[in-house]
Amino acid sequence: MLHLRVNVATGTTRAQLNAMFERIDAGSREVVKQQAYFLRDTARKMMEGGRSGIHHSHLPNRSSARGESPRTQSGVMAKSIRLYSNGSRYYTVGSPLWYAKFLQEKRQRPLMEPALEKIRPDFYKAIRDMVERSVR
């Protein structure tokens, strides 16, 4: 959870506060959208590179071992990672492919959670920076 403290100067009017909160609201929507795209791109990138699992003869690349992010073989799963929005400030990032869920849950090949942990500091910084800009 992210906690913010905004100190308001004495004499600040309700209109000034409302304008500040409107800027924060609009800014938070934009930051969340940008970070959702960043999460998608980070997850896709985490599927690249070498892995320490078995190299199956029918696959072009060495597979991932338990605990590693899935290794891309055809690129279909990486390309399937998308953003889904309810039209407000909420985004879901993931793949609709059945085997994406299977790899993460049954085969212990985490992808979205490690990607989220990787971008978390950038997300918090983006929110803090946006709030600082909005309250000036």
C-alpha positions in Angstrom: 0.0 0.0 0.0 1.2 3.5 -0.8 0.7 6.2 1.8 1.0 9.9 0.9 0.9 12.9 3.2 0.0 16.3 1.7 0.5 19.3 4.0 -1.9 22.1 3.1 -1.0 25.7 3.9 -3.3 27.7 6.1 -5.6 29.8 3.9 -5.9 27.3 1.1 -9.4 27.6 -0.3 -11.8 24.7 -1.1 -11.5 25.6 -4.8 -7.7 25.3 -4.6 -8.0 21.9 -2.8 -10.5 20.6 -5.4 -8.3 21.7 -8.2 -5.3 19.9 -6.6 -7.3 16.7 -6.1 -8.5 16.8 -9.7 -4.9 17.1 -10.9 -4.0 14.1 -8.6 -6.9 12.1 -9.9 -6.1 12.7 -13.5 -2.4 12.2 -12.9 -3.0 8.9 -11.1 -5.0 7.6 -14.0 -2.1 8.4 -16.4 0.5 6.9 -14.1 -1.4 3.7 -13.6 -1.9 3.4 -17.4 1.8 4.0 -18.1 2.8 1.5 -15.4 0.4 -1.1 -16.8 2.1 -0.9 -20.2 5.5 -1.0 -18.4 4.4 -4.2 -16.6 3.3 -5.8 -19.8 6.6 -5.0 -21.5 8.6 -6.2 -18.4 6.8 -9.5 -18.4 7.4 -10.0 -22.1 11.1 -9.2 -21.7 11.4 -11.6 -18.8 10.5 -14.4 -21.1 13.6 -13.8 -23.2 17.1 -15.1 -22.5 18.5 -18.4 -21.4 17.0 -20.9 -19.0 18.3 -23.8 -17.0 15.6 -26.3 -17.8 15.5 -29.2 -20.2 16.0 -28.7 -23.9 13.2 -30.7 -25.6 14.0 -31.8 -29.1 10.7 -30.5 -30.4 11.2 -26.9 -29.0 13.6 -24.3 -30.4 14.9 -23.1 -27.0 15.8 -24.6 -23.6 12.7 -24.6 -21.4 12.6 -22.9 -18.0 13.1 -24.8 -14.7 10.7 -24.5 -11.8 10.9 -21.1 -10.3 12.1 -19.4 -13.5 9.9 -17.3 -15.8 8.6 -19.2 -18.8 11.1 -19.2 -21.7 9.5 -18.0 -25.0 9.4 -20.7 -27.6 7.2 -19.4 -30.4 6.5 -15.9 -29.1 2.7 -16.5 -29.0 2.4 -16.3 -25.2 4.6 -13.2 -25.0 2.5 -11.5 -27.7 -0.7 -12.5 -25.9 0.2 -10.5 -22.8 -2.2 -7.5 -23.0 -3.8 -4.8 -21.0 -7.5 -5.0 -20.1 -9.2 -1.9 -18.7 -12.6 -1.3 -17.2 -12.4 2.2 -18.7 -11.4 3.8 -15.4 -8.2 3.5 -13.5 -8.1 -0.2 -13.2 -6.1 -2.4 -15.5 -5.5 -6.1 -15.7 -2.3 -7.3 -17.3 -2.1 -10.9 -18.4 -2.5 -13.5 -21.1 -5.8 -15.2 -22.0 -4.0 -18.3 -23.1 -4.8 -21.4 -21.1 -1.2 -22.5 -20.9 0.0 -19.1 -19.5 -2.1 -19.9 -16.4 -1.0 -23.5 -16.5 2.7 -22.6 -16.5 2.3 -20.1 -13.7 0.0 -22.2 -11.4 0.7 -25.8 -12.1 4.3 -25.8 -13.4 5.6 -23.1 -11.1 6.9 -20.8 -13.8 6.1 -17.4 -12.3 5.8 -14.5 -14.7 3.4 -11.7 -13.7 4.3 -11.5 -10.0 8.1 -11.2 -10.6 7.4 -8.6 -13.3 5.3 -6.7 -10.8 7.9 -6.9 -8.1 10.5 -5.6 -10.6 8.5 -2.5 -11.5 7.1 -1.8 -8.1 9.8 0.8 -7.1 9.3 2.7 -10.4 5.5 2.7 -9.9 5.9 4.2 -6.4 8.3 6.8 -7.7 6.0 7.7 -10.5 3.1 8.2 -8.1 5.2 10.3 -5.7 6.5 12.4 -8.5 3.0 13.0 -10.0 1.7 14.0 -6.6 4.5 16.4 -6.0 3.9 18.0 -9.4 0.1 18.2 -8.7 0.4 20.0 -5.4 2.6 22.8 -6.5 
